[in-house]
């Protein structure tokens, strides 16, 4: 697959700790996204970024933070303020956010478990 | 508020039978519409988009603006169609084009 990678694949953390999930893409895409996937709820958008040094909150941003210092990287920090952090996290990228029919390319995901 | 509903969580059909996955949306504007698919042990990927009017792997999706639906259909299901399917409208705005995903429908095609 290549293109967009996420690490680690599995992550365990103790309650009260912050943890950062990595997302890297070599597709030269401007736009990047973070989703949370829970059974029966589909994907919910946490944060997205249209361009370097810019990002916006999605539908469920509380308890999360992001940065976009480089075009190819969009790390997500799950903070201790996130009340229910155990989930599967997906990162995606697309050429940009302005084209109406642009395709989003997804990473393999990171499964976070809070102990 | 924008909402996407996929009423069936699980669809189980026999090989060769038709399959239809329902998707209803409620948007204030005119969204672009996509179906994404996730096969076992693979990444989520685009299946088809309405704007392309395409048929992919035998699947087609019909937009019904009156009913605000974008159902996905295939006349003869194959075992390799077993997967999780997500309907995803995107409301195109100046601030950016964001997808909203439905809850997903798992399709199981039995031999």
HADDOCK unambig.tbl for C-alpha pairs under 7 A between the chains (distance, minus, plus):
assign (segid A and resid 40 and name CA) (segid B and resid 103 and name CA) 5.39 0.50 0.50
assign (segid A and resid 40 and name CA) (segid B and resid 104 and name CA) 6.90 0.50 0.50
assign (segid A and resid 41 and name CA) (segid B and resid 103 and name CA) 4.46 0.50 0.50
assign (segid A and resid 42 and name CA) (segid B and resid 101 and name CA) 6.01 0.50 0.50
assign (segid A and resid 42 and name CA) (segid B and resid 102 and name CA) 5.55 0.50 0.50
assign (segid A and resid 42 and name CA) (segid B and resid 103 and name CA) 3.82 0.50 0.50
assign (segid A and resid 42 and name CA) (segid B and resid 104 and name CA) 5.59 0.50 0.50
assign (segid A and resid 43 and name CA) (segid B and resid 101 and name CA) 5.63 0.50 0.50
assign (segid A and resid 97 and name CA) (segid B and resid 96 and name CA) 4.81 0.50 0.50
assign (segid A and resid 97 and name CA) (segid B and resid 97 and name CA) 5.03 0.50 0.50
assign (segid A and resid 98 and name CA) (segid B and resid 96 and name CA) 5.45 0.50 0.50
assign (segid A and resid 98 and name CA) (segid B and resid 97 and name CA) 6.00 0.50 0.50
assign (segid A and resid 100 and name CA) (segid B and resid 32 and name CA) 6.85 0.50 0.50
assign (segid A and resid 100 and name CA) (segid B and resid 92 and name CA) 6.11 0.50 0.50
assign (segid A and resid 100 and name CA) (segid B and resid 97 and name CA) 6.46 0.50 0.50
assign (segid A and resid 101 and name CA) (segid B and resid 32 and name CA) 6.97 0.50 0.50
assign (segid A and resid 103 and name CA) (segid B and resid 46 and name CA) 6.81 0.50 0.50
assign (segid A and resid 105 and name CA) (segid B and resid 45 and name CA) 6.58 0.50 0.50
assign (segid A and resid 106 and name CA) (segid B and resid 43 and name CA) 6.39 0.50 0.50
assign (segid A and resid 106 and name CA) (segid B and resid 44 and name CA) 5.98 0.50 0.50
assign (segid A and resid 106 and name CA) (segid B and resid 45 and name CA) 6.78 0.50 0.50
assign (segid A and resid 107 and name CA) (segid B and resid 43 and name CA) 6.60 0.50 0.50
assign (segid A and resid 108 and name CA) (segid B and resid 43 and name CA) 5.52 0.50 0.50
